[in-house]
Amino acid sequence: MALFERSTLFALVAPAVLAAVAGCGASSGGTVRIGVAGAFDDPIGRPMRLAAELAASEINAAGGINGSKIELVEKNDYADPDSAVVVANALYQSDVSAVVGHLFSGTTLAAAPVYNAGSQPVVAISPSSSSPEVSGAGPWTFRVCPSDDAHGAALARWVRDRLGLIRGTVLYLNNEYGRGVRQRFVDEFVRRGGEVLWQSPYLGDKPDVSAYLDRFVKDGRSQFLVIAGNRPEAEEILQQAHRRGINVPVLGGDGLEGIEGAGTLAEGVYTSMAYISLLDTPANRKFVAAYRAHYPDAAAPNQPAAATYDAIYLLRDVIAKSGPDRKSVRAAVEQVNPANPFQGVTGAIAFDSLGDVPNRQVYIGVVHGGAVQLAEGQ
């Protein structure tokens, strides 16, 4: 997910203080505690919490982990890096065996020095932090989603190979997320024989890109427009493009999640996704049915929801084998690798030496009639 600005507050955390924490990772009173950290007030983050609670309730109903019940320790970081550090400290000093979180790359990166510090570090598995920087966040930091590099490359392949287009323009949010998606798209598109005519940065939720779009129209050679940013900016850019009569394919990365809510403005927009609830697999059909039964008033589960659900079940399997001690959990998570993948709702999860899942598939969706569908040909 899109990268929030990093805070410097985490640099003030004292590993020596954190190392003094005792008893971390032990089950207590027949329970195994797992932290869940994310932006639960955010429309993207609320499904993460719901899915974690669903997974825990299912596991407990089936007997728990070797007879011990799972207890979730839920912490809202409000999508704020400073709050993420506070949350990480609280979870570090608790008796959680592992953490599922954080939601966004910025909060994951801010919290990582805490989870990786001291004598009792704790595994943190992010469901949706896609920044390439997460790869170097520390040996106790994992993620179960593709990186921004994978999203940019998937978009480039779609434009060149599926749509057959050869020239286009990229507008990108001038932060680490936007620049990352932009650069990987450009590299892969050029490698496939395409030409990117313009790469233009913007800032803010409602950027004025009129000069870029006027150039787009005047030049007349661009066959597509990539918006490497988030939904709010994409809606503003689409409005400005429509006013100029621009009618070319528009594409974006996973930061455009929810763009279908813009109605006719978003019709035909392509977006890369690590997950879509329409996936026709037995595991996903079962998950979606259970999610809808538990939360009938909620929208279909999104990627953070499905990946969180997988992460809780992955930890169930790991702790059942290793026990709840943090170091044992870390050793067992490391064994979830290409030779021994975890089969989840989102597909096979296999960590590499950096805690990444480099072989995860990226899907391309397209907005039709106010909903995202899998684009034809997948």
C-alpha positions as CSV (number, residue, x, y, z in Angstrom):
1,M,0.0,0.0,0.0
2,A,1.0,3.6,-0.5
3,L,3.9,4.8,1.6
4,F,3.2,7.4,4.2
5,E,6.0,9.8,5.2
6,R,8.4,8.3,7.6
7,S,8.8,9.7,11.1
8,T,12.0,10.2,12.9
9,L,10.5,9.4,16.3
10,F,11.5,5.8,16.1
11,A,15.1,6.8,16.2
12,L,14.6,7.8,19.8
13,V,13.6,4.3,20.9
14,A,16.2,2.8,23.2
15,P,16.8,-0.9,22.4
16,A,18.4,-1.3,25.9
17,V,15.1,-0.4,27.5
18,L,13.2,-2.7,25.2
19,A,15.6,-5.5,25.9
20,A,14.6,-5.5,29.6
21,V,11.2,-6.8,28.8
22,A,10.7,-10.3,30.2
23,G,8.5,-13.2,29.4
24,C,7.7,-12.1,25.9
25,G,6.1,-14.8,23.6
26,A,4.9,-17.1,26.4
27,S,1.3,-18.2,26.4
28,S,-0.6,-17.3,29.5
29,G,-3.7,-19.0,31.0
30,G,-4.3,-21.3,28.0
31,T,-4.0,-18.5,25.4
32,V,-1.7,-17.5,22.6
33,R,-1.6,-13.8,22.0
34,I,-1.1,-12.3,18.6
35,G,-0.8,-8.6,18.0
36,V,-2.8,-6.9,15.2
37,A,-1.7,-3.4,14.3
38,G,-3.1,-1.2,11.6
39,A,-5.2,1.8,10.6
40,F,-8.6,0.5,11.8
41,D,-10.4,3.7,11.2
42,D,-9.3,3.8,7.6
43,P,-11.7,2.4,5.0
44,I,-8.8,0.2,3.7
45,G,-7.7,-0.8,7.2
46,R,-11.0,-1.7,8.8
47,P,-11.4,-4.9,6.8
48,M,-8.0,-6.0,8.1
49,R,-9.3,-6.0,11.7
50,L,-12.5,-7.8,10.7
51,A,-10.6,-10.5,8.9
52,A,-8.2,-11.0,11.8
53,E,-11.2,-11.5,14.2
54,L,-12.8,-13.9,11.7
55,A,-9.7,-16.0,11.5
56,A,-9.2,-16.1,15.3
57,S,-12.9,-17.0,15.9
58,E,-12.7,-19.9,13.3
59,I,-9.4,-21.2,14.8
60,N,-10.7,-21.0,18.3
61,A,-14.0,-22.8,17.3
62,A,-11.8,-25.6,15.8
63,G,-9.9,-26.0,19.1
64,G,-7.4,-23.2,18.9
65,I,-3.6,-23.9,18.7
66,N,-2.9,-27.2,20.4
67,G,-5.8,-26.5,22.7
68,S,-4.9,-22.9,23.5
69,K,-7.2,-20.1,22.4
70,I,-5.9,-17.3,20.2
71,E,-6.3,-13.8,21.8
72,L,-5.8,-10.9,19.5
73,V,-4.2,-7.8,20.9
74,E,-5.5,-5.1,18.6
75,K,-3.8,-1.7,18.3
76,N,-4.9,1.2,16.1
77,D,-1.9,3.2,14.6
78,Y,-4.2,5.6,12.8
79,A,-2.0,5.4,9.7
80,D,0.5,7.6,11.5
81,P,4.2,6.7,11.8
82,D,4.5,8.3,15.3
83,S,1.5,6.3,16.5
84,A,2.9,3.2,14.9
85,V,6.1,3.5,17.1
86,V,3.9,3.8,20.2
87,V,1.9,0.8,19.2
88,A,5.0,-1.2,18.4
89,N,6.5,-0.4,21.8
90,A,3.3,-1.5,23.5
91,L,3.2,-4.8,21.6
92,Y,6.9,-5.4,22.1
93,Q,6.5,-5.1,25.9
94,S,3.4,-7.3,25.9
95,D,3.4,-11.1,25.7
96,V,2.4,-11.4,22.1
97,S,4.1,-14.2,20.2
98,A,4.0,-12.3,16.9
99,V,2.4,-9.3,15.2
100,V,0.3,-9.0,12.1
101,G,0.9,-5.4,10.9
102,H,1.3,-2.7,10.0
103,L,-1.0,-1.8,7.1
104,F,0.9,0.9,5.3
105,S,4.5,1.0,4.3
106,G,5.3,4.1,6.2
107,T,3.9,2.7,9.5
108,T,5.6,-0.6,9.0
109,L,9.0,1.1,8.4
110,A,8.5,3.3,11.4
111,A,7.7,0.4,13.7
112,A,10.3,-2.1,12.3
113,P,13.2,-0.8,14.4
114,V,11.2,-1.5,17.5
115,Y,10.2,-5.1,16.6
116,N,13.7,-5.9,15.5
117,A,15.4,-4.5,18.6
118,G,16.8,-5.8,21.9
119,S,16.9,-9.3,23.3
120,Q,13.2,-10.2,22.6
121,P,12.5,-9.1,19.1
122,V,9.1,-10.1,17.7
123,V,8.0,-11.2,14.2
124,A,5.9,-8.7,12.4
125,I,4.1,-9.8,9.3
126,S,2.6,-6.9,7.2
127,P,-0.3,-7.8,5.0
128,S,0.0,-4.9,2.6
129,S,3.2,-2.8,3.0
130,S,4.5,-2.8,-0.6
131,S,7.4,-0.4,-0.5
132,P,10.7,-1.9,-1.6
133,E,12.3,-0.4,1.5
134,V,10.5,-3.0,3.6
135,S,12.9,-5.6,2.3
136,G,15.6,-4.1,4.4
137,A,13.6,-3.3,7.5
138,G,15.1,-6.1,9.5
139,P,15.2,-9.9,9.9
140,W,12.0,-10.0,12.0
141,T,10.0,-8.1,9.5
142,F,8.0,-10.0,6.9
143,R,5.3,-9.3,4.4
144,V,2.8,-11.3,2.4
145,C,2.1,-8.9,-0.4
146,P,4.0,-8.1,-3.6
147,S,6.2,-5.0,-3.7
148,D,5.6,-1.8,-5.6
149,D,8.2,-3.1,-8.1
150,A,5.9,-6.0,-8.9
151,H,2.9,-3.7,-9.4
152,G,4.8,-1.4,-11.7
153,A,6.1,-4.3,-13.8
154,A,2.7,-5.9,-14.0
155,L,1.2,-2.6,-15.3
156,A,3.9,-2.3,-17.9
157,R,3.4,-5.8,-19.1
158,W,-0.4,-5.2,-19.4
159,V,0.0,-2.0,-21.4
160,R,2.5,-3.4,-23.8
161,D,1.5,-7.0,-24.2
162,R,-2.2,-7.0,-23.6
163,L,-3.3,-3.5,-24.7
164,G,-0.6,-3.4,-27.4
165,L,0.3,0.3,-26.7
166,I,3.7,1.7,-27.3
167,R,3.7,5.4,-26.1
168,G,2.4,7.0,-23.0
169,T,2.6,9.4,-20.1
170,V,3.2,8.8,-16.4
171,L,2.0,11.2,-13.7
172,Y,3.3,10.2,-10.3
173,L,2.9,11.2,-6.7
174,N,6.3,12.6,-5.7
175,N,6.9,10.4,-2.7
176,E,8.5,7.0,-2.3
177,Y,5.4,5.1,-3.3
178,G,4.7,7.1,-6.5
179,R,8.3,7.2,-7.5
180,G,8.7,3.5,-6.9
181,V,5.8,2.5,-9.1
182,R,6.7,5.0,-11.7
183,Q,10.3,3.8,-12.0
184,R,9.5,0.1,-12.2
185,F,6.8,0.8,-14.8
186,V,9.1,2.8,-16.9
187,D,12.0,0.3,-16.7
188,E,9.8,-2.6,-17.7
189,F,7.9,-0.8,-20.4
190,V,11.0,0.5,-22.1
191,R,12.6,-3.0,-21.8
192,R,9.6,-4.3,-23.8
193,G,10.1,-1.7,-26.5
194,G,7.7,1.0,-25.3
195,E,8.4,4.7,-25.0
196,V,7.4,6.9,-22.0
197,L,7.1,10.4,-23.4
198,W,6.6,12.3,-20.2
199,Q,7.2,11.5,-16.5
200,S,5.7,14.3,-14.4
201,P,5.5,14.6,-10.6
202,Y,2.7,16.1,-8.5
203,L,1.9,16.6,-4.8
204,G,-1.2,16.7,-2.6
205,D,-4.6,15.1,-2.7
206,K,-6.0,17.5,-5.3
207,P,-3.1,18.2,-7.5
208,D,-3.3,20.8,-10.3
209,V,-1.9,18.9,-13.3
210,S,-3.5,21.1,-15.9
211,A,-0.1,22.0,-17.5
212,Y,0.7,18.3,-17.9
213,L,-2.6,17.4,-19.4
214,D,-2.6,20.4,-21.8
215,R,0.8,19.2,-23.0
216,F,-0.7,15.7,-23.3
217,V,-3.5,17.0,-25.6
218,K,-1.2,19.3,-27.6
219,D,1.4,16.6,-28.2
220,G,-1.2,14.0,-29.1
221,R,1.1,11.0,-29.2
222,S,0.4,9.4,-25.8
223,Q,-1.8,6.3,-26.1
224,F,-2.3,5.9,-22.3
225,L,-2.0,7.6,-19.0
226,V,-0.5,6.0,-15.8
227,I,-1.3,7.6,-12.5
228,A,1.2,6.3,-10.0
229,G,-0.4,7.5,-6.8
230,N,-3.5,7.1,-4.6
231,R,-7.2,7.3,-5.2
232,P,-7.9,10.9,-4.1
233,E,-5.3,12.3,-6.6
234,A,-6.5,9.9,-9.3
235,E,-10.0,11.1,-9.0
236,E,-8.9,14.8,-9.3
237,I,-6.7,13.9,-12.3
238,L,-9.5,12.0,-14.0
239,Q,-11.8,15.0,-13.6
240,Q,-9.2,17.3,-15.2
241,A,-8.6,14.8,-18.0
242,H,-12.3,14.4,-18.8
243,R,-12.7,18.2,-19.0
244,R,-10.1,18.2,-21.7
245,G,-11.7,15.3,-23.6
246,I,-8.8,12.9,-22.9
247,N,-10.1,9.4,-23.7
248,V,-7.3,6.9,-23.4
249,P,-6.7,4.0,-21.1
250,V,-5.9,5.1,-17.6
251,L,-4.0,2.8,-15.3
252,G,-2.7,2.8,-11.7
253,G,-1.3,0.7,-8.9
254,D,-2.8,-0.7,-5.8
255,G,-2.9,2.9,-4.3
256,L,-6.1,3.3,-6.5
257,E,-8.0,0.9,-4.3
258,G,-11.6,2.0,-4.1
259,I,-11.5,4.1,-7.3
260,E,-14.7,2.3,-8.4
261,G,-16.5,4.5,-5.9
262,A,-16.0,7.5,-8.2
263,G,-18.8,6.2,-10.4
264,T,-18.7,6.9,-14.1
265,L,-15.5,9.0,-13.7
266,A,-13.6,5.7,-13.1
267,E,-15.2,3.6,-15.8
268,G,-12.6,1.6,-17.7
269,V,-9.7,2.5,-15.3
270,Y,-7.2,-0.4,-14.9
271,T,-5.6,-1.0,-11.5
272,S,-3.1,-3.6,-10.3
273,M,-4.1,-5.7,-7.3
274,A,-2.5,-8.3,-5.1
275,Y,-5.9,-9.8,-4.5
276,I,-9.5,-9.5,-5.6
277,S,-12.5,-11.1,-3.9
278,L,-13.7,-12.5,-7.3
279,L,-10.8,-15.0,-7.4
280,D,-12.4,-18.4,-8.3
281,T,-10.5,-20.7,-6.0
282,P,-11.9,-23.0,-3.4
283,A,-10.0,-21.3,-0.6
284,N,-11.1,-17.8,-1.6
285,R,-14.7,-18.8,-2.2
286,K,-14.8,-20.3,1.3
287,F,-13.2,-17.2,2.8
288,V,-15.5,-14.7,1.0
289,A,-18.6,-16.6,2.0
290,A,-17.5,-16.7,5.7
291,Y,-16.6,-13.0,5.7
292,R,-19.9,-12.1,4.2
293,A,-21.8,-14.3,6.7
294,H,-19.9,-12.7,9.6
295,Y,-20.1,-9.1,8.3
296,P,-23.2,-8.9,6.1
297,D,-23.2,-5.1,6.0
298,A,-19.5,-4.8,5.0
299,A,-18.2,-4.5,1.5
300,A,-16.4,-7.5,0.0
301,P,-13.0,-8.2,1.6
302,N,-10.0,-6.3,0.2
303,Q,-6.4,-7.3,-0.1
304,P,-5.4,-6.3,3.5
305,A,-8.3,-8.4,4.8
306,A,-7.5,-11.5,2.8
307,A,-3.7,-11.2,3.6
308,T,-4.4,-10.6,7.3
309,Y,-6.6,-13.7,7.3
310,D,-3.8,-15.7,5.7
311,A,-1.2,-14.3,8.2
312,I,-3.3,-15.3,11.2
313,Y,-3.7,-18.9,9.8
314,L,0.0,-19.0,8.9
315,L,0.9,-18.1,12.5
316,R,-1.5,-20.8,13.8
317,D,0.4,-23.4,11.8
318,V,3.8,-22.0,12.8
319,I,3.0,-21.8,16.5
320,A,1.4,-25.2,16.5
321,K,4.8,-26.6,15.5
322,S,7.2,-24.3,17.3
323,G,5.3,-23.1,20.3
324,P,4.7,-19.5,21.2
325,D,8.2,-18.4,22.1
326,R,9.2,-15.5,19.9
327,K,12.6,-16.9,18.8
328,S,11.0,-20.3,18.0
329,V,8.3,-18.5,16.0
330,R,10.9,-16.6,14.0
331,A,12.8,-19.8,13.2
332,A,9.5,-21.5,12.1
333,V,8.4,-18.5,9.9
334,E,11.7,-18.7,8.1
335,Q,10.8,-22.3,7.1
336,V,7.8,-21.0,5.2
337,N,9.8,-20.9,2.0
338,P,9.6,-22.1,-1.6
339,A,10.3,-25.6,-0.5
340,N,7.5,-25.4,2.1
341,P,5.0,-22.8,1.2
342,F,1.8,-21.9,3.1
343,Q,-1.3,-22.3,1.0
344,G,-3.6,-19.4,1.8
345,V,-6.6,-17.5,0.4
346,T,-4.3,-15.2,-1.5
347,G,-2.3,-18.1,-2.9
348,A,1.0,-19.7,-1.9
349,I,3.1,-17.7,0.6
350,A,6.8,-18.5,0.5
351,F,9.3,-16.1,2.1
352,D,12.8,-15.4,0.8
353,S,15.8,-14.4,2.9
354,L,14.6,-10.8,3.1
355,G,11.1,-11.8,4.4
356,D,9.6,-11.0,1.0
357,V,7.3,-13.1,-1.2
358,P,8.8,-12.4,-4.6
359,N,6.6,-14.9,-6.5
360,R,3.2,-13.5,-5.6
361,Q,1.0,-12.8,-8.5
362,V,-0.3,-9.3,-9.3
363,Y,-3.7,-9.1,-11.0
364,I,-5.0,-6.4,-13.3
365,G,-8.6,-5.3,-12.6
366,V,-10.8,-2.9,-14.6
367,V,-13.7,-0.8,-13.4
368,H,-17.0,-1.6,-15.0
369,G,-20.4,-0.5,-13.8
370,G,-19.1,0.8,-10.4
371,A,-17.2,-2.5,-9.6
372,V,-13.8,-3.8,-10.2
373,Q,-13.6,-7.0,-12.3
374,L,-10.6,-9.1,-13.4
375,A,-9.5,-7.7,-16.7
376,E,-10.1,-10.0,-19.6
377,G,-7.3,-12.4,-20.3
378,Q,-6.3,-13.4,-16.8
